[in-house]
């Protein structure tokens, strides 16, 4: 079995491995005792209801065979269920299952399930181990690694002229840093992933390629461009091998960033560089009417689709500020398009409304925007208070209709 192991070394927690390969999830329970440092006890598994039972069943059976008493809890993953209410339900279920301080929570699913389960694990008894088993490409290369957990908050809007305005959904506004004990990136799970979800995961890979010059892999972006056809082909041989390489290289970049700036304290970049495109993305992905292709049936945008648009917007914004040339934006558009991801979107609110939504981003300070913007082919920087005209040009680059 081809298994790649990437070590993550956060400052505040023990180092852990991200295991990448086929079958790594079902193989892990036999080693879980040595990883956790104690004999098997109870295990609480949070299951994404979109993951096939064949995959989850094999993993859970392996934990049972290793001596764990397994309790399961199914979750339907949406931005609305990524909430404090879901965390509360999980905490109650975990308590009813009788988990003790050393018993692990296992998250099997996409990034939403991993975030909610990880947040619950961080809060239960002030912290129990969490094992992340991501089943989407996006979660494998990004959400499952680095210890960020959290949920969205729904808050009333302050629109006095429109008392019937809908509450705002603020992305990831409540959460905690809680590093996993292990991450099991089993590419077997990607076989059942819809094409749309697979493409969405590539957006985070493109993002890593756009910052990787400062993190010991300056050729990642070019490699990703060459690897995309094999990844999207879904042919067993080269497809699986390329997927393993893709996940391992992207995780390695994120691992280096996390080791350098685990809790995003750097004023010059650090972990904030991983947010390239995300301030644009977070402003639009909770708008329920937006669609990647204009078909309302496909609304809302998936996270990766919003990030893809955000990468184009961030590049255009940076070009307007003179940080990069227009060729950077053209290359970004070409890379995003090659992944089958949107580069423009119809139905956006006006610029004033979009900028107001951006100010709700966690990286804003004192109401002042802070954007991660590209500064070269594979480099980026955190920019405080960018000119609003440049931000508007960023939105213009992805606006249509």
Secondary structure, 3 states (H helix, E strand, C coil): CCEEEEEECCCCCCCEEEEEECCHHHHHHHHHHHHHCCCCCEEEEEEECCCCHHHHHHHHHHHHHCCCEEEEEEECCCCCCCCHHHHHHHHHHHHHHCCCCCCEEEEEECHHHHHHHHHHHHHHHHCCCEEEEECCHHHHHHHCCCCEEEEEEEECCCCCCCCCCCCEEEEEEEEEECCCCEEEEEHHHHHHCCHHHHHHHHHHHHHHHHHHHHCCCCCHHHHHHHHHHHHHHCCHHHHHHHHHHHHHHHHHHHHHHHHHCCCCCCCCCHHHHHHCCHHHHHHHCCCCCCCCCCCHHHCCCCHHHHHHHHHHHHHHHHHHCCCCCHHHHHHHHHHHHHCCCCCCEECCCCHHHHHHHHCCCCCCECCECEEEEECCCCCEEEEECCCHHHHHHHHHHHEEC
